[in-house]
Structures are given as C-alpha cells and as structure tokens.
Amino acid sequence: MKRNLPPAFALAFAFAALGGVTTPAWAAAQYGGSGANLAYVAAFQTAIGPAGMPHLGSMRLNIHDDSIDGTYTGMSAMPDPLNDRIVAVTGTIDRQDGHVALQIGGSMSFQGTISADDTISGTADYRGHLYDFVAERGSPGSGK
C-alpha cells in the first residue's frame, strides 16, 4: 500500500535529504535585507492532486531595493525539464509586507512572501499546474 506524505512533510523530507533546514517559516514579515549572490535551496510539490516527490533546485539571488534577479538550476531526482539547466530568475519584492513575485525561466511564475529569516514560500505555476513552493537560504548539502 502506497502512502503519500502531506505536502509539508514531503517538502521537509526534501530539505533534510539536501542537508537544509526542515522547518520553513510560513508567516510573512517585514523584510529589510538585501544581498548579492545569496544561495537558496528550493523545493516545489503539487498543490492540488496526488502529492509525489517534490521538484528540487538551487537558486542564486541578488536582492536590491525592490527587485530580484539571479539564476535557478534544477536538480530533481525525477525527470524535469529544468534539470541540469541554469535559467534566469527575475522578480520584485515589497519590503513592507514581504510579497515576492518571481519569473523562473520561461516556465514558472511564483507569488508568495519572504520572511525575516529569508525563507521564500508561496505558490508557483509551473507548466500550467499549481505547486507549493519553499526556498530556504543555504546550498545543497550544506546544512544551511
């Protein structure tokens, strides 16, 4: 009998497997940080329908004033058009409420928030399907 983990557990498992932090901060907070070449580990999983293994990737982001730019590299264990590809990330950030909007390559858009601990979470539209998306500071296997 196959059991599907709830999305939060599956995403936590994905972060643990990559050596990341396993407790995302879901609440929006006023964001005052900025930086260049900030490393993130990202995971996104189907928001509606059966939950499978999450897609995984790493991001390098530059956050300036009200804009974000950088790259995303897919590294999922399953087939994924973003695997082993580096795609551009562009977007905006509202420092008052932490709202973030990103375009990741030509196939994913994201709406969500960035919290005081730099966790980015929300909903992504990837190839016409909705996904729960979480990105936390750190590099794959770094433990943070």
N, CA, C and O atoms as a DFTB+ gen file, in Angstrom:
576 C
 N C O
     1  1       0.837      -1.175       0.000
     2  2       0.000       0.000       0.000
     3  2       0.885       1.242       0.000
     4  3       1.751       1.396       0.860
     5  1       0.660       2.122      -0.967
     6  2       1.451       3.325      -1.095
     7  2       0.801       4.447      -0.293
     8  3      -0.401       4.689      -0.404
     9  1       1.631       5.146       0.535
    10  2       1.140       6.288       1.304
    11  2       1.787       7.555       0.782
    12  3       2.996       7.604       0.552
    13  1       0.980       8.565       0.601
    14  2       1.516       9.867       0.221
    15  2       1.695      10.710       1.470
    16  3       0.796      10.778       2.308
    17  1       2.835      11.343       1.599
    18  2       3.073      12.247       2.708
    19  2       2.326      13.553       2.463
    20  3       2.185      13.979       1.317
    21  1       1.850      14.187       3.520
    22  2       1.293      15.524       3.332
    23  2       2.370      16.431       2.750
    24  3       3.553      16.224       3.023
    25  1       1.989      17.441       1.947
    26  2       2.982      18.287       1.292
    27  2       4.040      18.856       2.227
    28  3       5.220      18.877       1.874
    29  1       3.649      19.316       3.406
    30  2       4.640      19.910       4.313
    31  2       5.693      18.881       4.725
    32  3       6.874      19.213       4.828
    33  1       5.271      17.624       4.964
    34  2       6.230      16.589       5.344
    35  2       7.128      16.227       4.180
    36  3       8.327      16.016       4.364
    37  1       6.566      16.152       2.983
    38  2       7.365      15.804       1.818
    39  2       8.403      16.886       1.524
    40  3       9.545      16.578       1.183
    41  1       8.004      18.162       1.657
    42  2       8.970      19.238       1.451
    43  2      10.039      19.221       2.537
    44  3      11.215      19.453       2.255
    45  1       9.635      18.946       3.787
    46  2      10.616      18.851       4.868
    47  2      11.588      17.715       4.599
    48  3      12.789      17.856       4.830
    49  1      11.078      16.593       4.112
    50  2      11.938      15.462       3.765
    51  2      12.928      15.853       2.672
    52  3      14.101      15.485       2.729
    53  1      12.454      16.598       1.681
    54  2      13.337      17.023       0.595
    55  2      14.453      17.913       1.118
    56  3      15.606      17.754       0.719
    57  1      14.128      18.849       2.006
    58  2      15.161      19.709       2.568
    59  2      16.132      18.898       3.419
    60  3      17.338      19.140       3.371
    61  1      15.631      17.948       4.190
    62  2      16.513      17.117       5.007
    63  2      17.454      16.307       4.124
    64  3      18.633      16.160       4.444
    65  1      16.940      15.783       3.015
    66  2      17.773      14.993       2.113
    67  2      18.882      15.841       1.498
    68  3      19.959      15.331       1.189
    69  1      18.617      17.130       1.323
    70  2      19.622      18.027       0.754
    71  2      20.487      18.678       1.821
    72  3      21.389      19.453       1.500
    73  1      20.221      18.371       3.094
    74  2      21.009      18.952       4.166
    75  2      20.528      20.330       4.574
    76  3      21.254      21.063       5.246
    77  1      19.318      20.694       4.181
    78  2      18.780      22.013       4.502
    79  2      18.011      22.011       5.795
    80  3      17.863      20.973       6.442
    81  1      17.528      23.156       6.168
    82  2      16.696      23.297       7.350
    83  2      15.327      22.718       7.046
    84  3      14.841      22.847       5.923
    85  1      14.694      22.084       8.024
    86  2      13.449      21.385       7.755
    87  2      12.202      22.097       8.261
    88  3      11.104      21.567       8.092
    89  1      12.317      23.247       8.862
    90  2      11.148      23.946       9.372
    91  2      10.990      25.284       8.689
    92  3      11.599      26.263       9.121
    93  1      10.171      25.363       7.604
    94  2      10.010      26.645       6.938
    95  2       9.215      27.628       7.779
    96  3       8.334      27.231       8.542
    97  1       9.522      28.891       7.643
    98  2       8.761      29.946       8.310
    99  2       7.692      30.408       7.328
   100  3       8.019      30.980       6.288
   101  1       6.437      30.173       7.637
   102  2       5.355      30.433       6.691
   103  2       4.776      31.833       6.819
   104  3       4.082      32.278       5.906
   105  1       5.026      32.535       7.892
   106  2       4.400      33.837       8.077
   107  2       5.188      34.927       7.366
   108  3       6.419      34.924       7.358
   109  1       4.458      35.848       6.777
   110  2       5.106      36.991       6.132
   111  2       5.596      37.950       7.203
   112  3       4.960      38.101       8.246
   113  1       6.696      38.580       6.951
   114  2       7.243      39.558       7.878
   115  2       7.832      40.700       7.072
   116  3       8.119      40.554       5.884
   117  1       8.007      41.823       7.720
   118  2       8.646      42.934       7.043
   119  2      10.072      42.520       6.716
   120  3      10.800      42.038       7.584
   121  1      10.468      42.708       5.470
   122  2      11.779      42.265       5.025
   123  2      12.667      43.470       4.781
   124  3      12.293      44.370       4.030
   125  1      13.816      43.501       5.391
   126  2      14.699      44.641       5.247
   127  2      16.054      44.295       4.675
   128  3      16.897      45.181       4.535
   129  1      16.296      43.042       4.340
   130  2      17.611      42.619       3.878
   131  2      17.842      42.859       2.404
   132  3      16.923      43.173       1.647
   133  1      19.084      42.703       2.020
   134  2      19.464      42.736       0.615
   135  2      20.771      41.988       0.515
   136  3      21.404      41.694       1.530
   137  1      21.174      41.683      -0.682
   138  2      22.441      40.994      -0.829
   139  2      22.652      40.509      -2.241
   140  3      21.726      40.467      -3.051
   141  1      23.889      40.143      -2.523
   142  2      24.259      39.637      -3.832
   143  2      24.678      38.184      -3.715
   144  3      25.328      37.783      -2.750
   145  1      24.296      37.408      -4.710
   146  2      24.682      36.012      -4.811
   147  2      24.274      35.190      -3.585
   148  3      25.061      34.389      -3.080
   149  1      23.037      35.392      -3.110
   150  2      22.516      34.650      -1.967
   151  2      22.109      33.251      -2.417
   152  3      21.352      33.102      -3.376
   153  1      22.607      32.229      -1.729
   154  2      22.314      30.835      -2.085
   155  2      21.009      30.384      -1.432
   156  3      20.767      30.652      -0.255
   157  1      20.169      29.694      -2.215
   158  2      18.913      29.114      -1.735
   159  2      18.782      27.683      -2.244
   160  3      19.266      27.350      -3.325
   161  1      18.119      26.839      -1.449
   162  2      17.677      25.521      -1.893
   163  2      16.161      25.606      -2.003
   164  3      15.495      26.049      -1.068
   165  1      15.612      25.184      -3.139
   166  2      14.181      25.305      -3.394
   167  2      13.550      23.932      -3.604
   168  3      14.171      23.028      -4.163
   169  1      12.314      23.794      -3.151
   170  2      11.534      22.583      -3.394
   171  2      10.110      23.008      -3.716
   172  3       9.565      23.912      -3.083
   173  1       9.509      22.349      -4.707
   174  2       8.112      22.630      -5.008
   175  2       7.414      21.331      -5.370
   176  3       7.960      20.465      -6.053
   177  1       6.172      21.231      -4.876
   178  2       5.395      19.998      -4.987
   179  2       3.959      20.332      -5.345
   180  3       3.451      21.392      -4.980
   181  1       3.313      19.437      -6.051
   182  2       1.937      19.633      -6.494
   183  2       1.054      20.103      -5.345
   184  3       1.022      19.479      -4.284
   185  1       0.334      21.211      -5.559
   186  2      -0.550      21.761      -4.534
   187  2      -1.927      21.107      -4.569
   188  3      -2.592      21.003      -3.538
   189  1      -2.355      20.665      -5.748
   190  2      -3.674      20.061      -5.922
   191  2      -3.483      18.699      -6.567
   192  3      -2.761      18.566      -7.555
   193  1      -4.128      17.696      -6.009
   194  2      -3.999      16.350      -6.566
   195  2      -2.997      15.530      -5.774
   196  3      -2.545      15.947      -4.708
   197  1      -2.648      14.355      -6.301
   198  2      -1.743      13.473      -5.567
   199  2      -0.359      14.102      -5.404
   200  3       0.201      14.679      -6.335
   201  1       0.162      13.970      -4.205
   202  2       1.496      14.510      -3.921
   203  2       2.543      13.468      -4.257
   204  3       2.460      12.325      -3.807
   205  1       3.506      13.854      -5.030
   206  2       4.623      12.977      -5.346
   207  2       5.888      13.543      -4.749
   208  3       5.841      14.389      -3.856
   209  1       7.003      13.083      -5.236
   210  2       8.274      13.641      -4.798
   211  2       8.368      15.083      -5.279
   212  3       7.972      15.384      -6.405
   213  1       8.882      15.972      -4.450
   214  2       8.988      17.365      -4.880
   215  2      10.093      17.563      -5.912
   216  3      11.060      16.803      -5.967
   217  1       9.927      18.592      -6.720
   218  2      10.990      19.044      -7.616
   219  2      11.979      19.818      -6.753
   220  3      11.582      20.492      -5.803
   221  1      13.246      19.726      -7.074
   222  2      14.274      20.399      -6.286
   223  2      15.153      21.255      -7.179
   224  3      15.314      20.972      -8.366
   225  1      15.717      22.299      -6.599
   226  2      16.627      23.149      -7.336
   227  2      17.424      24.030      -6.410
   228  3      17.149      24.105      -5.213
   229  1      18.407      24.691      -6.965
   230  2      19.180      25.670      -6.211
   231  2      19.050      27.007      -6.922
   232  3      18.936      27.072      -8.146
   233  1      19.071      28.079      -6.124
   234  2      18.968      29.418      -6.681
   235  2      20.115      30.270      -6.151
   236  3      20.585      30.079      -5.030
   237  1      20.545      31.190      -6.961
   238  2      21.480      32.248      -6.569
   239  2      20.753      33.542      -6.864
   240  3      20.483      33.856      -8.024
   241  1      20.428      34.307      -5.808
   242  2      19.624      35.512      -5.979
   243  2      20.375      36.762      -5.558
   244  3      21.178      36.742      -4.625
   245  1      20.101      37.841      -6.258
   246  2      20.564      39.181      -5.917
   247  2      19.322      39.988      -5.581
   248  3      18.441      40.161      -6.424
   249  1      19.251      40.486      -4.338
   250  2      18.089      41.256      -3.889
   251  2      18.536      42.697      -3.689
   252  3      19.398      42.979      -2.857
   253  1      17.943      43.610      -4.460
   254  2      18.284      45.029      -4.419
   255  2      16.999      45.828      -4.335
   256  3      16.061      45.578      -5.091
   257  1      16.947      46.775      -3.433
   258  2      15.799      47.668      -3.309
   259  2      14.493      46.903      -3.494
   260  3      14.066      46.193      -2.583
   261  1      13.845      47.034      -4.665
   262  2      12.559      46.361      -4.889
   263  2      12.640      45.320      -6.004
   264  3      11.609      44.913      -6.540
   265  1      13.852      44.884      -6.360
   266  2      13.977      43.913      -7.450
   267  2      14.833      42.712      -7.044
   268  3      15.653      42.780      -6.128
   269  1      14.609      41.624      -7.756
   270  2      15.351      40.379      -7.546
   271  2      15.792      39.884      -8.912
   272  3      15.018      39.926      -9.868
   273  1      17.026      39.417      -9.012
   274  2      17.483      38.741     -10.216
   275  2      18.450      37.638      -9.793
   276  3      18.962      37.648      -8.673
   277  1      18.693      36.705     -10.679
   278  2      19.612      35.618     -10.379
   279  2      19.393      34.437     -11.290
   280  3      18.964      34.588     -12.434
   281  1      19.697      33.239     -10.766
   282  2      19.570      32.009     -11.550
   283  2      18.935      30.895     -10.721
   284  3      18.993      30.898      -9.491
   285  1      18.331      29.949     -11.426
   286  2      17.780      28.718     -10.840
   287  2      18.379      27.558     -11.620
   288  3      18.459      27.599     -12.848
   289  1      18.804      26.518     -10.894
   290  2      19.309      25.298     -11.515
   291  2      18.511      24.117     -10.973
   292  3      18.512      23.875      -9.766
   293  1      17.826      23.374     -11.852
   294  2      17.056      22.208     -11.442
   295  2      17.965      21.039     -11.101
   296  3      18.990      20.824     -11.749
   297  1      17.570      20.269     -10.053
   298  2      18.351      19.101      -9.654
   299  2      17.457      18.004      -9.084
   300  3      17.831      17.316      -8.134
   301  1      16.268      17.846      -9.675
   302  2      15.326      16.831      -9.215
   303  2      15.822      15.428      -9.542
   304  3      16.544      15.221     -10.517
   305  1      15.425      14.476      -8.716
   306  2      15.769      13.076      -8.968
   307  2      14.923      12.504     -10.103
   308  3      15.335      11.563     -10.782
   309  1      13.741      13.080     -10.302
   310  2      12.838      12.614     -11.353
   311  2      13.034      13.446     -12.619
   312  3      13.652      14.509     -12.569
   313  1      12.518      12.977     -13.744
   314  2      12.622      13.782     -14.969
   315  2      11.954      15.145     -14.785
   316  3      10.843      15.238     -14.262
   317  1      12.630      16.174     -15.211
   318  2      12.134      17.530     -15.071
   319  2      12.837      18.370     -16.135
   320  3      14.064      18.321     -16.228
   321  1      12.101      19.142     -16.943
   322  2      12.737      19.970     -17.974
   323  2      13.778      20.955     -17.427
   324  3      14.640      21.410     -18.179
   325  1      13.713      21.291     -16.138
   326  2      14.675      22.224     -15.562
   327  2      15.945      21.545     -15.048
   328  3      16.894      22.234     -14.674
   329  1      15.984      20.210     -15.020
   330  2      17.168      19.511     -14.516
   331  2      18.411      19.896     -15.297
   332  3      18.399      19.963     -16.526
   333  1      19.479      20.147     -14.563
   334  2      20.791      20.452     -15.138
   335  2      20.759      21.638     -16.093
   336  3      21.617      21.756     -16.967
   337  1      19.782      22.510     -15.931
   338  2      19.710      23.729     -16.734
   339  2      19.791      24.919     -15.803
   340  3      19.246      24.895     -14.700
   341  1      20.464      25.948     -16.243
   342  2      20.514      27.199     -15.495
   343  2      19.603      28.179     -16.222
   344  3      19.818      28.491     -17.393
   345  1      18.573      28.667     -15.507
   346  2      17.628      29.604     -16.103
   347  2      17.622      30.898     -15.284
   348  3      17.941      30.898     -14.095
   349  1      17.260      31.974     -15.929
   350  2      17.223      33.287     -15.279
   351  2      16.042      33.396     -14.321
   352  3      14.968      32.850     -14.573
   353  1      16.257      34.102     -13.228
   354  2      15.211      34.449     -12.267
   355  2      15.132      35.970     -12.233
   356  3      16.146      36.647     -12.064
   357  1      13.925      36.505     -12.395
   358  2      13.697      37.939     -12.271
   359  2      12.456      38.143     -11.425
   360  3      11.581      37.278     -11.387
   361  1      12.371      39.276     -10.746
   362  2      11.183      39.499      -9.946
   363  2      11.221      40.782      -9.151
   364  3      12.101      41.626      -9.317
   365  1      10.229      40.901      -8.277
   366  2      10.082      42.072      -7.429
   367  2       9.875      41.649      -5.988
   368  3       9.472      40.522      -5.701
   369  1      10.162      42.583      -5.085
   370  2       9.945      42.356      -3.659
   371  2       9.367      43.637      -3.064
   372  3       9.834      44.734      -3.369
   373  1       8.353      43.496      -2.218
   374  2       7.775      44.618      -1.488
   375  2       8.309      44.536      -0.067
   376  3       7.941      43.629       0.678
   377  1       9.155      45.453       0.312
   378  2       9.811      45.399       1.618
   379  2       8.849      45.641       2.777
   380  3       9.164      45.277       3.910
   381  1       7.695      46.239       2.530
   382  2       6.740      46.494       3.602
   383  2       6.033      45.226       4.062
   384  3       5.898      44.993       5.263
   385  1       5.583      44.404       3.117
   386  2       4.830      43.213       3.504
   387  2       5.532      41.909       3.128
   388  3       5.002      40.831       3.396
   389  1       6.713      41.986       2.512
   390  2       7.463      40.782       2.167
   391  2       6.948      40.055       0.939
   392  3       7.391      38.939       0.667
   393  1       6.022      40.652       0.182
   394  2       5.486      39.982      -1.009
   395  2       6.569      39.870      -2.076
   396  3       7.290      40.827      -2.356
   397  1       6.667      38.674      -2.666
   398  2       7.653      38.398      -3.706
   399  2       6.917      37.852      -4.930
   400  3       6.024      37.014      -4.804
   401  1       7.299      38.332      -6.108
   402  2       6.812      37.795      -7.375
   403  2       8.049      37.459      -8.205
   404  3       8.913      38.313      -8.409
   405  1       8.136      36.215      -8.683
   406  2       9.293      35.776      -9.455
   407  2       8.866      35.149     -10.774
   408  3       7.792      34.554     -10.875
   409  1       9.708      35.287     -11.769
   410  2       9.600      34.540     -13.012
   411  2      10.867      33.698     -13.083
   412  3      11.973      34.238     -13.090
   413  1      10.710      32.383     -13.137
   414  2      11.844      31.458     -13.155
   415  2      11.869      30.808     -14.530
   416  3      11.031      29.968     -14.859
   417  1      12.853      31.221     -15.324
   418  2      12.892      30.766     -16.705
   419  2      11.619      31.188     -17.412
   420  3      10.964      32.143     -16.996
   421  1      11.267      30.490     -18.467
   422  2      10.040      30.787     -19.180
   423  2       8.891      29.895     -18.779
   424  3       7.808      29.990     -19.355
   425  1       9.105      29.010     -17.784
   426  2       8.078      28.014     -17.489
   427  2       7.480      28.091     -16.089
   428  3       6.536      27.356     -15.802
   429  1       7.993      28.956     -15.197
   430  2       7.461      29.006     -13.846
   431  2       7.312      30.451     -13.387
   432  3       8.211      31.274     -13.562
   433  1       6.143      30.743     -12.789
   434  2       5.944      32.022     -12.118
   435  2       5.611      31.720     -10.665
   436  3       5.075      30.659     -10.345
   437  1       5.934      32.660      -9.794
   438  2       5.790      32.443      -8.358
   439  2       5.217      33.689      -7.711
   440  3       5.591      34.808      -8.062
   441  1       4.297      33.491      -6.752
   442  2       3.752      34.546      -5.905
   443  2       3.842      34.060      -4.470
   444  3       3.395      32.954      -4.165
   445  1       4.408      34.860      -3.589
   446  2       4.499      34.450      -2.192
   447  2       5.121      35.536      -1.347
   448  3       5.009      36.724      -1.649
   449  1       5.781      35.108      -0.277
   450  2       6.379      36.046       0.670
   451  2       7.794      35.615       1.025
   452  3       8.176      34.458       0.853
   453  1       8.558      36.577       1.525
   454  2       9.864      36.297       2.110
   455  2       9.765      36.707       3.572
   456  3       9.299      37.802       3.887
   457  1      10.203      35.829       4.455
   458  2      10.092      36.092       5.886
   459  2      11.379      36.717       6.413
   460  3      12.359      36.854       5.680
   461  1      11.369      37.091       7.675
   462  2      12.527      37.722       8.302
   463  2      13.752      36.815       8.289
   464  3      14.880      37.308       8.321
   465  1      13.550      35.484       8.242
   466  2      14.699      34.562       8.194
   467  2      15.093      34.218       6.753
   468  3      15.840      33.267       6.522
   469  1      14.593      34.989       5.794
   470  2      14.907      34.861       4.368
   471  2      14.233      33.688       3.674
   472  3      14.537      33.429       2.510
   473  1      13.333      32.965       4.333
   474  2      12.598      31.881       3.686
   475  2      11.587      32.464       2.715
   476  3      10.841      33.381       3.056
   477  1      11.568      31.924       1.504
   478  2      10.619      32.334       0.476
   479  2       9.594      31.213       0.335
   480  3       9.976      30.065       0.107
   481  1       8.310      31.515       0.463
   482  2       7.290      30.477       0.343
   483  2       6.046      31.040      -0.323
   484  3       5.759      32.234      -0.240
   485  1       5.312      30.148      -0.990
   486  2       4.093      30.561      -1.663
   487  2       3.670      29.553      -2.707
   488  3       3.892      28.353      -2.545
   489  1       3.063      30.033      -3.780
   490  2       2.520      29.169      -4.826
   491  2       3.196      29.477      -6.157
   492  3       3.346      30.634      -6.549
   493  1       3.599      28.409      -6.838
   494  2       4.211      28.540      -8.162
   495  2       3.280      27.942      -9.205
   496  3       2.589      26.955      -8.951
   497  1       3.273      28.550     -10.372
   498  2       2.597      27.988     -11.534
   499  2       3.699      27.464     -12.444
   500  3       4.443      28.239     -13.046
   501  1       3.795      26.140     -12.538
   502  2       4.845      25.505     -13.329
   503  2       4.197      24.685     -14.423
   504  3       3.553      23.671     -14.153
   505  1       4.368      25.123     -15.656
   506  2       3.838      24.433     -16.819
   507  2       2.333      24.193     -16.705
   508  3       1.832      23.131     -17.077
   509  1       1.613      25.207     -16.180
   510  2       0.161      25.146     -16.098
   511  2      -0.409      24.431     -14.884
   512  3      -1.620      24.226     -14.814
   513  1       0.437      24.042     -13.914
   514  2      -0.028      23.375     -12.699
   515  2       0.438      24.161     -11.477
   516  3       1.501      24.782     -11.495
   517  1      -0.376      24.128     -10.406
   518  2      -0.028      24.845      -9.183
   519  2       0.814      23.975      -8.255
   520  3       0.558      22.782      -8.095
   521  1       1.826      24.600      -7.644
   522  2       2.752      23.908      -6.745
   523  2       2.961      24.731      -5.479
   524  3       3.009      25.960      -5.529
   525  1       3.085      24.038      -4.336
   526  2       3.556      24.669      -3.105
   527  2       5.068      24.816      -3.261
   528  3       5.751      23.856      -3.618
   529  1       5.589      26.004      -2.998
   530  2       6.993      26.320      -3.252
   531  2       7.620      26.855      -1.976
   532  3       7.050      27.729      -1.322
   533  1       8.798      26.335      -1.614
   534  2       9.562      26.826      -0.464
   535  2      11.030      26.899      -0.866
   536  3      11.563      25.963      -1.462
   537  1      11.678      28.006      -0.543
   538  2      13.118      28.144      -0.760
   539  2      13.736      28.690       0.522
   540  3      13.279      29.691       1.074
   541  1      14.780      28.014       0.982
   542  2      15.461      28.428       2.201
   543  2      16.916      28.718       1.900
   544  3      17.506      28.111       1.006
   545  1      17.500      29.654       2.656
   546  2      18.896      30.022       2.473
   547  2      19.783      28.820       2.723
   548  3      19.564      28.057       3.663
   549  1      20.781      28.657       1.879
   550  2      21.757      27.593       2.012
   551  2      22.044      26.969       0.659
   552  3      21.395      27.273      -0.342
   553  1      23.023      26.099       0.656
   554  2      23.405      25.361      -0.546
   555  2      23.098      23.904      -0.340
   556  3      23.084      23.443       0.802
   557  1      22.847      23.140      -1.417
   558  2      22.576      21.718      -1.272
   559  2      23.684      21.025      -0.477
   560  3      24.866      21.146      -0.798
   561  1      23.280      20.299       0.563
   562  2      24.211      19.533       1.380
   563  2      24.966      20.344       2.416
   564  3      25.810      19.794       3.124
   565  1      24.686      21.651       2.528
   566  2      25.457      22.496       3.446
   567  2      24.922      22.481       4.869
   568  3      25.613      22.909       5.794
   569  1      23.687      21.989       5.058
   570  2      23.097      22.046       6.403
   571  2      22.511      23.407       6.700
   572  3      21.855      23.573       7.728
   573  1      22.717      24.363       5.863
   574  2      22.085      25.693       5.902
   575  2      22.725      26.615       4.941
   576  3      22.325      27.774       4.837
